[in-house]
Amino acid sequence: MEYRSYLQLAKAVLSVSILCALPLASAGNAADKIIGTPGSPSAKRVLEGDQLPPPALPFGGEIANDALQSKPWWPPAVVPPEEAPNVLLIITDDSGWGIPSTFGGVIPHPTMDALAADGIRFTAIHSTSLCSPTRAALITGRNHHNVGFGVISEQSTGFPGYDSIIGEDKATIGRILLDNGYNTSWFGKDHNTPAFQASQSGPFDQWPTGMGFEYFYGFVGGDANQWEPNLFRNTTQIYPFRGKEGTWNLMTAMADDAIDWITRMHQIDPSKPFFVKFAPGATHAPHHPTKEWVDKISAMHLFDDGWNKLQETIFENQKKMGYFPEDAKITPWPTEYIKDWDQLNDAEKKLFIRQVDVFAAYSAYMDDEIGRVVQALKDIGEYDNTLIIYINGDNGTSAEGGLLGTPNEVAYFNGINAIPVETQMKWYDVWGTQETYNHMAVGWTWAFDTPYPWMKQIASQLGGIRQNMTVTWPAKISDKGGKRDQFLHVIDVVPTILEVAGITPPRSVDGITQAPMDGKSFAYLFDKENADAPPPRDTQYFEMFGQWGLWHDDWFLATKVNRTPWDAFGPGNPDPLNNQVFELYDLKNDPTQTTDIAADHPDMVEDLRQTFIREATKYQVFPLDASVGPRVAAPRPNITAGRDEFVYTRPMTGLPQGDSPGILNSSYTITAEIEVPEGGAEGMILTSGGRFAGYGFYLLEGKPVFLWNMVDLERIKWEGKDALKPGKHTVEFDFTYDGIGAGTLAFNNMSGVGRSGTGTLKVDGEVVDTRKMERTIPIILQWDESFDIGSDTLTGVNDADYKPPFPLTAKLDKLTIKIDRPQLSPEDIKKLEAAMRDKKASE
């Protein structure tokens, strides 16, 4: 046979092979739908299979020796099903059931009101009772322990349910939609990147951009100063507020950026749907609204009658709006913990009203900015075809301000939760500005969770776990203003989005078999005829900090609250599975969880307890751990783990607290070798933290200074008497710690942390200042600030001395940090073990 005949035969075989291969699963998903002319540049592919990324289709053209005799063939672009909607997923922060006007609250939420009128109100969607655990469940469709977020990453421990790492077998909604042809984005709070993977060295697979969200604009961590946040675009830190301090605010900026992204994506390709996760910092502390909104809310005098009256007003509103029957009861005011309003003095009332006015302004401001994003959808003609899920709160309202509120939430996380009112009053006029990291008093927290008892952190009470939401999709939801009372959980959101988009949950992603989703779709509840249909499942567990509950067919087993959320630093319950008082509620007839009937149904209590154990075993809840504050200080695998010496030879900024050298509860020596130019020098050598807690080592008017900012309540300073002369110098700060260290935390004991120590400042080997600190910071520095060398990003540790960035004008030759962490002796361990046994025996 001639060569040309062989070539013709080969071309024929190739063409037949291509035609035969198209329907085979091994060469693409068998049921994939091709839209348009196959092989043309405009051809599209809708996935029907369950493998991501989808298998490549075989080349469908013809290849000869020359292009003129060949037939081109383009692989079709993957697109979602034709009627797949855009998705705007909104989740707010630390917001209880009774906050928005949509659900009976007094704080105006006109955006949520309008979306409710144009969609459906859901009254019983549930959270985990804490921030990032809820958010991990929300983006994966799995229970929070099942994706490693039994607690926030800052408290992570070395167990599968608590390591704060979302496994590759649990792809996020961002990744699934991205591989199915969506544009995907995330704005605002990212509290699902491990605290020990948040530095510039990565890895970045647990950042939004590594989890399928193509664009990220927001902050990494639990909260952020809204005036000067630790802000990222994708994985690069940005500072758009520079020169605009006090006028620029992240709430407006993230709305601006979301509107810009949505508009750009739409005008580039109007046919391509988009997914937006919009996660404001509001209303997590610090409460940072603009002055305009504070003035608006203050002028409404919503809170002048106090928190008891606020609770009554909200509950009456909720009954009038049909959320609860007229005979519904409410848990009595917890006077054993929180004073009645009429027991307060005038100074307390004045301060507390200021606190709540600022909080309410932050909430109303947030809803207004969300309204601008919704309006942008209308402006581009995509509102009708957008599924808008607006979830009020990732848990109940926060009590982390303590009984008196606080001008600085960082103080709370270091065990200082009762700053006297007279001390707080010096911040009264600047409450909510960049000069505070503020939170409100607990009485408001309880009222804002009306009608349910308790609050954030408490997984066994509805005030901690029951949220509300609106769902709007004008093109598909016809039951405008409808209400649904079925039990739902945030794990149900991902399955719902996938169902309405017509997308199959993947069986494998990147070759990794996917764990099944724990949630179930509630899309069927969009139809009016299903308004009274059963909920998507009959059982759901809850657990946080060793307090737990189990919902089953409207029965709710709950552990009695044995630790208030504002008491985070005492020893934890040593046996949180069994050392509990159990409560039982019939939520069908007692929708506000007011009447404990456990004594009447001991068999049911035991059955539900066993069900919880089965669920807990299945979803990686064990080992239960009731500690709160101590877990923040526990060791975890950051990039400094196992190191006790750090050397730097050039300026560096932006290293987050979770990845920087930790000097708390230790002895340490910081040595800077510098060269002072003619004319003298000033500026920051090293700092970690900021205005609300941290330390700085700097030259002030040429004199060396080491300063500890003690949660903005006190500043302890060591200072040289003379300015450094031109030339080379070695400046050193040496600190000798008196305590036995953070090792005591492993024994449920805080005796080793926050103890005294003596600091000594030296210049060229000569002591220039020494003094003792009677107490040191025990747990954490300001977490939304960074470890900086050569300048100071964001806020400074002492506004009276300098203004950031305060660059170092001396030449830095070498900076060395040596840390001597105390080690427990055998005798220490024996004492701690004995104390732990005694504690357990007494309970």
Order of alpha helices (4+ residues) and beta strands (2+ residues): alpha-beta-beta-beta-beta-beta-alpha-beta-alpha-alpha-beta-beta-beta-beta-alpha-beta-alpha-alpha-alpha-beta-alpha-alpha-alpha-alpha-beta-beta-beta-alpha-beta-beta-beta-beta-beta-beta-alpha-alpha-beta-beta-beta-beta-beta-beta-beta-beta-beta-beta-beta-beta-alpha
